[in-house]
């Protein structure tokens, strides 16, 4: 009996290890996959894709934001891919996200296609909840998240952009609603809160990015302030204001801004920052009505 129990325990440990060590490869190298404890093929699980900032990597971005540590408690699948390296200079990693950021060497890499293929590969390997596919991006990764929301509105339920920005030019609305959350510090000197330019190419500010998506989502253009949040550990109390567009939005769409006063480009994240983002995402699934 003791031997049987020991064998059962060993098999359980091996199974858990195999879940934790899973990966996919779509031609850019092995991409680790975090599978939550208790994952069951019979139950659809949310998918969270984390997109790093310019010069960073998926692993470094996750160390900064800490989402993989929450996969077990919230039950989501998680991947943090790497962008390609530049052909010149310091050969930094980047995402080909928008005219402004950050394809500085005019690469023809199709990052939108690559990220879409990651999502499809995850769906083929795991039971991914079709209505809970989420992107979170920092800086260049935030720009990329906005691009994915626009080009893949049928797939993406919601995105969170920390210190990123939407495209600048006016476009027709995408065919489906997407929930949008922009988080931005007013003292960001890299991606300016009020909008700016990178190498003379303009990008919109935080509020304008959110307003554009409120319009895309058919929301009433009068937003409403909500509760204060504790997002930045270097600032006292619940320092960050929230502004929400949700009235009248089409199915599966809304737009929201969390503003960190005096917040930097890479703020010192509060102990609950990642939990707040994950809980916001999980509260914003894709709802597929006539318009979405």
C-alpha positions as CSV (number, residue, x, y, z in Angstrom):
1,X,0.0,0.0,0.0
2,X,2.8,2.4,0.9
3,X,4.6,1.7,-2.4
4,X,1.3,2.3,-4.3
5,X,0.9,5.6,-2.6
6,X,4.5,6.6,-3.3
7,X,4.0,5.7,-7.0
8,X,0.8,7.7,-7.2
9,X,2.5,10.7,-5.6
10,X,5.4,10.4,-8.0
11,X,3.1,10.2,-11.0
12,X,1.2,13.2,-9.8
13,X,4.4,15.2,-9.4
14,X,5.6,14.2,-12.9
15,X,2.2,15.2,-14.3
16,X,2.4,18.6,-12.6
17,X,6.0,19.1,-13.8
18,X,5.0,18.2,-17.3
19,X,2.2,20.8,-17.3
20,X,4.6,23.5,-16.0
21,X,7.2,22.7,-18.6
22,X,5.0,22.7,-21.7
23,X,5.8,24.8,-24.7
24,X,4.9,25.5,-28.3
25,X,7.2,26.4,-31.2
26,X,5.9,28.4,-34.2
27,X,9.2,29.0,-35.9
28,X,10.7,31.6,-33.6
29,X,12.0,29.2,-31.0
30,X,10.4,27.4,-28.1
31,X,7.8,29.4,-26.3
32,X,7.1,28.3,-22.7
33,X,3.5,27.8,-21.7
34,X,2.2,28.2,-18.2
35,X,-0.6,25.8,-17.5
36,X,-2.5,26.4,-14.3
37,X,-2.7,23.8,-11.6
38,X,-5.9,21.9,-11.9
39,X,-6.2,22.5,-15.6
40,X,-8.8,20.1,-17.2
41,X,-9.2,19.6,-20.9
42,X,-12.9,19.4,-20.3
43,X,-13.1,23.0,-19.0
44,X,-12.3,26.0,-21.2
45,X,-9.6,28.2,-19.7
46,X,-8.9,31.9,-20.3
47,X,-5.7,32.7,-22.2
48,X,-3.5,35.7,-21.3
49,X,-0.7,36.7,-23.8
50,X,1.9,39.2,-22.4
51,X,3.8,41.4,-24.9
52,X,7.0,43.0,-23.7
53,X,8.3,46.5,-24.3
54,X,11.0,47.6,-26.7
55,X,14.4,46.0,-25.8
56,X,12.9,43.6,-23.3
57,X,11.8,40.0,-23.6
58,X,8.8,38.0,-22.6
59,X,10.6,36.5,-19.5
60,X,11.8,39.9,-18.3
61,X,8.3,41.4,-18.8
62,X,6.8,38.7,-16.8
63,X,9.3,39.1,-14.0
64,X,8.4,42.8,-13.9
65,X,4.6,42.3,-14.0
66,X,4.2,38.9,-12.4
67,X,1.3,37.4,-14.3
68,X,2.5,33.9,-14.5
69,X,2.5,33.7,-10.7
70,X,-1.3,34.2,-10.7
71,X,-2.1,31.5,-13.3
72,X,-2.9,28.9,-10.7
73,X,-5.1,31.0,-8.5
74,X,-7.1,32.5,-11.4
75,X,-7.0,29.5,-13.7
76,X,-5.7,31.0,-16.9
77,X,-3.2,29.8,-19.5
78,X,-0.3,32.1,-20.1
79,X,2.4,32.8,-22.7
80,X,4.9,35.7,-23.0
81,X,6.5,35.6,-26.5
82,X,9.6,37.4,-27.7
83,X,9.6,39.9,-30.5
84,X,12.3,39.6,-33.2
85,X,15.6,41.4,-33.0
86,X,16.5,44.4,-35.0
87,X,18.7,44.1,-38.0
88,X,21.0,46.9,-36.9
89,X,22.1,48.9,-33.9
90,X,21.9,47.0,-30.6
91,X,19.7,44.4,-32.2
92,X,17.0,45.1,-29.7
93,X,13.8,43.0,-29.6
94,X,10.7,44.8,-30.9
95,X,7.2,44.4,-32.1
96,X,6.1,45.8,-35.5
97,X,3.1,47.5,-34.0
98,X,2.5,50.9,-35.5
99,X,4.1,53.6,-37.7
100,X,5.4,55.2,-34.5
101,X,6.6,52.2,-32.5
102,X,8.8,50.4,-32.9
103,X,10.0,49.1,-36.3
104,X,13.0,51.4,-36.6
105,X,14.8,49.3,-39.2
106,X,11.8,48.9,-41.5
107,X,11.5,45.2,-41.0
108,X,8.7,43.4,-42.9
109,X,8.1,41.0,-40.0
110,X,4.4,40.2,-39.5
111,X,4.0,40.3,-35.7
112,X,0.2,40.5,-35.8
113,X,0.2,37.2,-37.8
114,X,2.7,35.7,-35.4
115,X,0.7,36.6,-32.3
116,X,-2.5,35.4,-34.0
117,X,-0.8,32.1,-34.7
118,X,0.2,31.7,-31.1
119,X,-3.4,32.1,-30.1
120,X,-4.5,29.5,-32.7
121,X,-1.8,27.1,-31.6
122,X,-2.9,27.5,-27.9
123,X,-6.4,26.7,-29.0
124,X,-5.3,23.6,-30.8
125,X,-3.2,22.3,-27.9
126,X,-5.5,23.4,-25.0
127,X,-9.1,24.0,-24.3
128,X,-9.0,27.8,-24.6
129,X,-12.2,29.8,-23.7
130,X,-13.1,31.5,-27.1
131,X,-14.6,34.4,-25.2
132,X,-11.6,35.0,-22.9
133,X,-8.6,35.6,-25.0
134,X,-6.6,38.6,-23.5
135,X,-3.6,40.6,-24.3
136,X,-1.5,42.7,-21.9
137,X,1.4,44.9,-23.3
138,X,3.9,47.3,-21.9
139,X,5.0,50.3,-24.1
140,X,5.8,48.8,-27.5
141,X,3.8,45.8,-26.4
142,X,0.9,48.1,-25.6
143,X,1.0,49.5,-29.1
144,X,1.0,45.9,-30.4
145,X,-2.0,45.0,-28.2
146,X,-3.9,47.9,-29.7
147,X,-3.0,46.7,-33.2
148,X,-4.2,43.1,-32.4
149,X,-7.5,44.4,-30.9
150,X,-8.1,46.3,-34.2
151,X,-7.0,43.6,-36.6
152,X,-8.4,40.6,-34.7
153,X,-11.5,42.0,-33.0
154,X,-13.2,38.7,-33.7
155,X,-10.7,36.9,-31.4
156,X,-9.5,39.3,-28.8
157,X,-11.9,39.9,-25.9
158,X,-9.9,42.6,-24.1
159,X,-6.5,44.3,-24.0
160,X,-4.6,46.1,-21.3
161,X,-1.9,48.6,-22.4
162,X,0.5,50.0,-19.9
163,X,2.2,53.1,-21.4
164,X,1.4,52.2,-25.0
165,X,-0.8,54.0,-27.5
166,X,-3.3,53.4,-30.2
167,X,-2.7,54.1,-33.9
168,X,-2.8,57.8,-34.8
169,X,-4.8,57.9,-38.0
170,X,-8.6,57.8,-38.2
171,X,-10.0,54.5,-39.4
172,X,-13.3,52.7,-39.7
173,X,-14.4,50.8,-36.6
174,X,-13.4,47.1,-36.5
175,X,-16.4,44.8,-36.9
176,X,-16.5,43.6,-33.3
177,X,-16.4,45.2,-29.9
178,X,-13.2,44.8,-27.8
179,X,-12.8,45.9,-24.2
180,X,-9.9,48.4,-23.9
181,X,-8.0,49.4,-20.8
182,X,-5.2,52.0,-21.0
183,X,-3.0,52.5,-17.9
184,X,-0.6,55.4,-18.1
185,X,1.5,57.6,-15.8
186,X,1.3,61.4,-16.3
187,X,5.1,61.7,-15.8
188,X,6.0,59.2,-18.4
189,X,8.9,60.7,-20.4
190,X,9.1,57.9,-23.0
191,X,5.5,57.5,-24.2
192,X,4.0,60.9,-23.3
193,X,0.7,60.8,-21.5
194,X,-0.7,63.5,-23.6
195,X,0.7,62.2,-26.9
196,X,3.9,62.9,-28.7
197,X,6.2,61.5,-31.4
198,X,8.9,58.9,-31.9
199,X,11.4,59.9,-34.6
200,X,8.9,62.5,-35.9
201,X,6.0,60.0,-36.2
202,X,3.0,61.0,-34.0
203,X,1.1,58.8,-31.6
204,X,-2.0,59.7,-29.6
205,X,-2.2,60.4,-25.9
206,X,-3.8,58.1,-23.3
207,X,-7.2,59.7,-23.2
208,X,-7.4,60.1,-27.0
209,X,-6.5,56.4,-27.4
210,X,-9.3,55.5,-25.1
211,X,-11.8,57.9,-26.7
212,X,-11.0,56.5,-30.1
213,X,-11.9,53.0,-28.9
214,X,-15.0,54.3,-27.1
215,X,-16.1,55.6,-30.5
216,X,-15.1,52.3,-32.2
217,X,-17.2,50.4,-29.6
218,X,-20.2,52.7,-30.1
219,X,-20.1,54.0,-26.6
220,X,-21.6,57.3,-25.4
221,X,-18.7,59.8,-25.5
222,X,-19.4,61.0,-22.0
223,X,-17.2,59.0,-19.7
224,X,-17.6,58.6,-15.9
225,X,-15.1,58.6,-13.1
226,X,-14.9,55.6,-10.9
227,X,-13.0,54.4,-7.8
228,X,-9.4,55.2,-7.1
229,X,-6.9,52.4,-7.4
230,X,-3.5,51.6,-5.9
231,X,-1.3,50.9,-8.9
232,X,2.1,52.5,-8.0
233,X,3.9,51.4,-4.9
234,X,6.0,54.5,-4.8
235,X,2.9,56.8,-4.4
236,X,0.8,56.9,-1.2
237,X,-2.6,55.5,-0.9
238,X,-5.0,54.8,-3.7
239,X,-3.5,57.3,-6.1
240,X,-4.8,56.4,-9.5
241,X,-8.0,57.8,-11.1
242,X,-10.2,55.7,-13.4
243,X,-12.4,57.0,-16.3
244,X,-14.8,54.6,-18.0
245,X,-16.8,54.6,-21.2
246,X,-19.4,51.9,-21.1
247,X,-22.8,53.4,-21.7
248,X,-24.4,52.4,-25.0
249,X,-21.4,50.3,-26.1
250,X,-22.0,47.6,-28.7
251,X,-21.7,44.0,-27.6
252,X,-18.4,43.1,-26.1
253,X,-17.0,46.6,-26.1
254,X,-16.0,49.3,-23.6
255,X,-13.0,51.6,-23.0
256,X,-11.3,52.6,-19.8
257,X,-8.4,54.7,-18.6
258,X,-6.5,54.3,-15.3
259,X,-4.2,57.4,-14.8
260,X,-1.3,57.2,-12.4
261,X,-0.5,60.8,-11.3
262,X,3.3,61.4,-11.5
263,X,3.6,57.8,-12.7
264,X,6.7,56.9,-14.7
265,X,7.0,54.8,-17.9
266,X,7.8,51.7,-15.9
267,X,6.1,52.5,-12.6
268,X,7.0,50.6,-9.4
269,X,4.0,48.3,-9.5
270,X,1.9,47.9,-6.4
271,X,1.6,44.4,-4.8
272,X,-1.9,44.1,-6.2
273,X,-1.3,45.6,-9.7
274,X,-1.3,42.2,-11.5
275,X,-4.3,41.0,-9.6
276,X,-6.3,44.1,-10.5
277,X,-5.4,43.7,-14.1
278,X,-6.3,40.0,-14.2
279,X,-9.6,40.6,-12.4
280,X,-10.4,43.4,-14.8
281,X,-9.7,41.1,-17.8
282,X,-11.7,38.2,-16.5
283,X,-14.7,40.6,-15.9
284,X,-14.6,41.6,-19.6
285,X,-15.2,38.5,-21.7
286,X,-16.2,38.8,-25.4
287,X,-20.0,38.7,-25.7
288,X,-21.1,37.7,-29.1
289,X,-24.3,39.4,-30.1
290,X,-25.5,40.7,-33.4
291,X,-22.8,43.3,-33.5
292,X,-20.0,41.2,-32.1
